[in-house]
Amino acid sequence: MTLIHVYSSKTTHKVVLHEQSTNGFQELLIEYPKVESNIPFWSQFKKFKAIKNCINKALKQLNSIEFDLIHYHVMVPMVFLRKHIQQQLNKPYLITEHSTRFVNPEYSYSLIETKYIRDALKNASLLTTVSEDLLAGINNIEQASKTTIIPNVVDTNQFNYKIPENNNDQVKTILHVSDLKDNHKNISGLINVVTRLARSRNDFRLIIVGGGSDRKQLEELASKSGFLNEQIFFKGELEGTALLNEFKNCTFLSLFSNYETFGVVLIEALACGKPVVASAHACIKEFVTEKQGFLVEPKNEDELLKAFNKMLDYDLEEIFPPETLSSYVKDRYSLESVGKQLNDCYTSIIQNNK
């Protein structure tokens, strides 16, 4: 198996290919100079040209490799290069989509993007999405001939439940993890609710993990509430053990998004034995029920406040047994479970194209 990953970087001034292999798994990581332009069309053109140059560099590396199929992730901008790649490789392909653009009510694809998306779907051997709700959004543009749902994955070797050591901390922790894009994740709504909650009780803290361009204005909102660094804390971007510890040390996780295609932080929290409070989007209702936490109507701050009070008042380990939450994720979203589903898809496509 060979993975090709193309990404932009502010630290390089030319296309650079990083190649590594582990146990028969080859990675071609190709970085290109970040495209910066205030002219949208010109910026998109330069980005497309840069990505095409990267793909061509990768294709030269693939000349000596025999393989059976191509697996594309995320249709835009991939669809603009699909024909170029297929002409050179002539292999069946499947597409996995998990972009929120298909369910974002404030976003619509251009006529050109729509044309290429339709063409890619019509010729795909299989389309996989991370939720039924996302598939419905894609079907509004074009229905692929064959589809299946394969959820996001969580590494349960890292995200798992272990009985905690004695913890005498009487303050409970609400955790939020995202890229802090407020129009998507509605962190301002979360802060509004926590501000109201903090006026009536002080037995909790909100920890917000993530960076992004909206962080400054969100910190200003928290500062105006009077609870910044009192009951509302911003930790910035965290990775590895630091991020994992936030999941394992919290009381529960909250995701008050305006729209979603899945919400992978929810299964990461559940894997650690932590219940969740989330917006009741169709995709989230596919895997979060009353057995895993509480769902509230998107943007309904009153409902979120009620859910928070319940979570802070209840004996959560009795209502949401941590071992049960963790096992639920391991059975459905572990590397082994999702990997088997993908392998079955690969095998089916290869056999049908012999």
C-alpha positions in Angstrom: 0.0 0.0 0.0 1.2 3.5 -0.9 -0.1 6.7 0.7 0.3 10.0 -1.1 -0.3 13.1 1.0 0.1 16.6 -0.5 0.2 19.5 1.9 1.2 23.2 1.9 4.0 24.6 4.1 5.2 28.0 5.1 8.7 26.7 5.7 9.5 25.5 2.2 10.1 27.4 -1.1 10.0 24.4 -3.4 8.3 21.1 -3.8 9.8 18.6 -1.4 9.1 14.8 -1.4 9.6 12.8 1.8 9.5 9.1 1.3 9.5 6.4 4.0 8.5 2.7 4.2 7.4 0.6 7.2 6.4 -3.1 7.0 5.4 -2.8 3.3 3.6 0.5 3.8 5.0 3.3 1.7 4.4 7.0 2.4 5.0 9.8 -0.1 4.6 13.0 1.8 4.9 16.0 -0.6 4.9 19.6 0.6 4.7 22.7 -1.5 5.1 26.4 -0.7 1.9 27.8 0.8 -0.1 29.8 -1.7 -0.8 33.3 -0.4 -2.8 35.7 -2.6 -5.6 38.2 -1.9 -7.1 37.4 -5.3 -9.4 34.3 -4.9 -9.3 33.0 -8.5 -5.6 33.5 -8.8 -5.0 31.8 -5.4 -7.1 28.8 -6.4 -5.3 28.5 -9.8 -1.8 28.6 -8.2 -2.9 26.1 -5.5 -4.2 23.7 -8.2 -1.0 24.0 -10.2 1.1 23.4 -7.1 -0.9 20.3 -6.2 -0.7 19.0 -9.8 3.1 19.3 -9.7 3.2 17.4 -6.5 0.9 14.6 -7.9 3.2 14.4 -11.0 6.2 14.0 -8.7 4.4 11.2 -6.9 3.3 9.5 -10.1 6.9 9.2 -11.2 7.7 7.4 -8.0 4.8 5.0 -8.7 6.1 3.8 -12.1 7.9 0.9 -10.5 5.1 -0.1 -8.2 2.3 -2.6 -9.0 -1.1 -1.9 -7.4 -4.7 -2.7 -8.0 -6.8 0.3 -7.1 -6.8 4.0 -6.0 -8.4 5.3 -2.9 -9.1 9.1 -3.0 -9.9 11.1 0.1 -12.1 14.2 -0.1 -13.4 15.1 -3.6 -12.3 18.7 -3.8 -9.7 19.5 -5.0 -9.0 15.8 -6.0 -11.8 15.7 -8.6 -9.9 18.3 -10.8 -6.9 15.9 -11.0 -8.8 12.6 -11.2 -8.8 12.3 -15.0 -5.2 13.2 -15.2 -4.3 10.5 -12.7 -6.6 7.9 -14.2 -5.2 8.5 -17.7 -1.7 7.6 -16.4 -2.7 4.8 -14.0 -5.9 3.3 -15.4 -7.0 1.7 -12.2 -10.5 1.4 -10.5 -11.0 3.8 -7.7 -13.1 4.5 -4.6 -13.7 7.7 -2.9 -14.0 8.4 0.9 -15.7 11.7 1.7 -15.8 13.4 5.1 -15.9 17.1 4.2 -18.4 19.3 6.1 -19.0 21.4 3.0 -21.7 19.0 1.9 -23.8 19.6 5.1 -22.8 23.3 5.7 -26.0 25.3 5.0 -23.8 28.4 4.3 -21.7 26.8 1.7 -22.4 25.6 -1.9 -20.1 24.2 -4.5 -19.5 26.2 -7.7 -20.9 25.0 -11.0 -17.4 23.9 -12.1 -16.9 22.0 -8.8 -20.3 20.4 -9.1 -19.6 19.2 -12.6 -16.3 17.5 -11.6 -17.9 16.0 -8.5 -20.7 14.4 -10.5 -18.2 13.0 -13.0 -16.0 11.5 -10.3 -19.0 9.9 -8.5 -20.4 8.4 -11.7 -17.2 6.7 -12.5 -16.3 5.5 -9.0 -16.4 1.8 -8.1 -17.5 2.8 -4.6 -18.2 5.9 -2.5 -17.8 5.7 1.3 -18.9 8.3 3.7 -18.5 8.6 7.5 -22.2 9.0 8.1 -25.7 8.6 6.5 -26.3 12.3 6.9 -23.2 13.2 4.9 -24.2 10.7 2.2 -27.6 12.4 2.0 -25.8 15.7 1.4 -23.7 14.3 -1.4 -26.8 12.7 -3.0 -28.2 16.2 -3.4 -25.5 16.7 -6.0 -25.1 13.2 -7.5 -25.9 9.6 -6.4 -23.0 7.2 -6.7 -23.9 3.8 -8.1 -22.5 2.0 -5.0 -22.1 3.4 -1.5 -21.4 2.3 2.0 -20.9 3.9 5.4 -17.5 3.5 7.0 -17.1 5.7 10.1 -14.1 7.6 11.4 -11.6 5.7 13.3 -10.0 6.1 16.8 -6.8 4.5 18.0 -8.1 2.7 21.0 -4.6 1.7 21.9 -4.2 5.4 22.9 -7.7 6.5 23.6 -9.0 4.0 26.2 -10.3 3.8 29.7 -8.2 3.1 32.7 -9.4 3.2 36.3 -8.2 6.6 37.6 -6.1 7.0 40.7 -7.8 8.6 43.7 -8.9 12.1 42.6 -10.0 14.4 45.4 -10.6 17.3 43.0 -14.2 18.3 43.6 -14.2 20.5 40.5 -15.6 18.8 37.4 -14.1 19.5 34.0 -16.0 20.2 30.8 -13.8 19.7 27.8 -14.1 21.1 24.3 -11.6 20.2 21.5 -11.8 21.7 18.0 -10.1 24.0 15.5 -12.0 26.9 17.1 -13.8 27.9 14.0 -16.8 29.6 15.6 -19.2 29.5 12.7 -18.8 25.8 12.6 -18.2 24.7 16.2 -20.2 27.5 17.9 -17.7 28.0 20.8 -19.2 31.4 21.5 -22.5 29.7 22.2 -20.7 27.3 24.5 -19.0 30.2 26.3 -22.4 31.9 26.7 -23.8 28.9 28.4 -20.9 28.4 30.6 -21.0 32.0 31.7 -24.7 31.6 32.7 -23.7 28.4 34.5 -20.8 30.0 36.4 -23.1 32.6 37.8 -25.0 29.9 39.8 -22.3 27.4 40.6 -18.5 27.1 40.9 -18.0 23.3 41.0 -16.8 23.1 37.4 -14.3 24.4 34.8 -14.4 24.6 31.0 -11.2 23.7 29.2 -11.0 24.7 25.5 -8.3 23.0 23.4 -7.5 24.2 19.9 -6.0 27.1 17.9 -7.3 28.8 14.9 -8.1 32.3 13.7 -11.1 32.8 16.0 -9.2 32.1 19.3 -8.5 35.7 20.1 -12.1 36.8 19.7 -13.3 33.8 21.8 -10.8 34.7 24.5 -12.2 38.3 24.5 -15.7 36.9 24.8 -14.6 34.8 27.8 -12.8 37.8 29.3 -16.0 39.9 29.1 -17.8 37.2 31.0 -15.5 37.7 33.9 -14.7 34.0 34.1 -11.6 33.8 31.9 -8.9 31.9 33.8 -11.4 31.5 36.6 -13.7 28.8 35.2 -12.9 29.1 31.5 -9.5 28.2 30.3 -7.9 28.1 26.9 -5.1 25.6 26.5 -4.2 26.2 22.8 -3.3 23.5 20.4 -2.2 20.2 22.0 -0.9 17.0 20.6 0.2 13.6 21.7 0.2 12.9 25.4 -0.8 16.4 26.4 -4.0 16.1 24.3 -4.7 12.6 25.4 -4.4 13.6 29.1 -7.1 16.3 28.6 -9.5 13.6 27.4 -8.7 11.2 30.2 -8.8 13.8 32.9 -12.1 15.5 31.9 -15.5 14.7 33.3 -17.3 15.0 30.0 -16.9 16.5 26.5 -19.1 19.0 24.8 -19.5 19.7 21.1 -22.1 22.4 20.4 -21.6 22.5 16.6 -23.8 24.3 14.1 -23.2 21.5 11.7 -21.2 18.2 11.5 -20.5 15.2 9.3 -19.4 13.0 12.3 -17.5 14.6 15.2 -14.5 12.4 15.8 -13.7 14.0 19.2 -16.9 12.5 20.5 -15.7 8.9 19.9 -12.3 9.8 21.3 -13.9 11.0 24.5 -16.2 7.9 24.6 -13.2 5.7 24.1 -11.7 7.2 27.2 -14.9 6.4 29.1 -16.2 9.9 29.1 -19.8 10.8 28.3 -20.7 13.6 25.9 -23.1 16.5 25.4 -23.5 17.3 21.7 -25.7 19.0 19.1 -28.4 16.7 17.9 -27.3 16.6 14.3 -28.5 13.6 12.2 -24.9 12.3 11.9 -24.3 12.5 15.6 -27.6 10.8 16.4 -26.3 7.8 14.4 -23.9 6.9 17.2 -24.7 9.0 20.3 -27.9 8.0 22.2 -29.0 8.3 25.8 -26.5 5.6 26.6 -23.6 7.8 25.7 -24.7 11.2 26.9 -27.1 14.0 26.1 -28.1 15.6 22.8 -29.4 19.1 22.5 -30.8 21.1 19.6 -28.1 23.1 17.7 -27.8 26.7 18.9 -30.3 26.1 21.7 -28.4 27.5 24.7 -31.2 26.8 27.1 -31.1 23.1 26.3 -27.3 23.0 26.6 -27.5 24.7 30.1 -30.0 22.1 31.3 -27.8 19.3 30.0 -24.7 20.7 31.7 -26.6 21.0 35.0 -27.6 17.4 34.8 -24.1 16.2 33.9 -22.7 18.1 36.9 -25.4 16.9 39.3 -25.6 13.2 38.3 -23.3 10.3 39.3 -22.0 9.9 35.7 -20.2 6.7 36.3 -23.4 5.1 37.4 -25.5 6.4 34.5 -22.7 6.1 31.9 -20.4 3.3 33.0 -16.9 4.2 31.6 -16.1 0.6 30.7 -19.3 0.3 28.6 -18.6 3.6 26.8 -15.0 2.5 26.0 -16.1 -1.0 24.8 -18.8 0.6 22.6 -16.1 2.5 20.7 -13.6 -0.3 20.5 -16.2 -2.6 18.9 -17.2 -0.1 16.2 -14.5 2.5 15.6 -11.2 0.9 16.5 -8.4 0.5 13.9 -9.2 -3.2 13.7 -12.9 -2.7 13.1 -12.7 0.1 10.6 -9.7 -1.5 8.9 -11.6 -4.7 8.3 -14.4 -2.7 6.7 -12.0 -1.0 4.3 -10.2 -4.3 3.5 -13.5 -5.9 2.6 -14.2 -2.9 0.2 -10.8 -3.2 -1.4 -11.2 -7.0 -1.9 -14.6 -6.6 -3.4 -13.5 -3.9 -5.9 -10.4 -5.9 -7.0 -12.4 -9.1 -7.5 -15.0 -7.2 -9.5 -12.4 -5.7 -11.8 -10.5 -8.9 -12.6 
